Amino acid sequence: MMGWIVVALALFSANAAYAANVVVERPETSTSPAVVSVTGRIDEGDYAAFIANTQRMKHATIYFFSEGGMIVDAVMIGQMIREKRFSTAVADRGVCFSACALAWLGGVKRFLGNSAAVGFHAPFQKTTHQRSAQADAAISIYLRYMGLPRRVAAYVLEPGPKELNFLMSEDDGRAHGIELTKISIREFIPLP
């Protein structure tokens, strides 16, 4: 089923000029999860970079700092995060918008730093800014695959391409069915 989601989303992705940086900040040890950062615009091929950097990891915290990008790669990264049961985080004063926010939702545990924000909007064709029922359905299926309640899809898909629905606190998350933990995260640190 996830293959259909990728095909549907590919129709609404545009090539980006810059790819995200996927960096292992701290290796996994016997007592501590790895720390991986994904910064910059998520682009075509970033899923492959993510896999190359994380495939042997058993426990990791994935940090995001991105204003968005390619939905296909973001959803595939989110799916891999969920399958590997990794945690996700946005550090203090960080942002994770659009496609990045979809990947962040893959975390089995989701963390949000002080003054950090996660922002959602419906997928759209970059050149025409048009939405599609197929892309919206694909995102809804992805969110259900993540184990999120149905009401999350309404929240994520509500804003148009130039708007965002923001999560900035645990209360915001609870109000929309997204479990998260708000803590101070000043640097890339392993989180449970």
Secondary structure, DSSP 8 states (H G I E B T S, - for coil): -HHHHHHHHHTT----SS--EEEEEE---SSS-EEEEEES-B-TTHHHHHHHHHTT-SSEEEEEEB--B-HHHHHHHHHHHHHHT-EEEE-TT-EEETHHHHHHTT-SSEEE-TT-EEEE-----TTT----HHHHHHHHHHHHHTT--HHHHHHHHSS-TT--EEE-SHHHHHHHT---EE----S-----
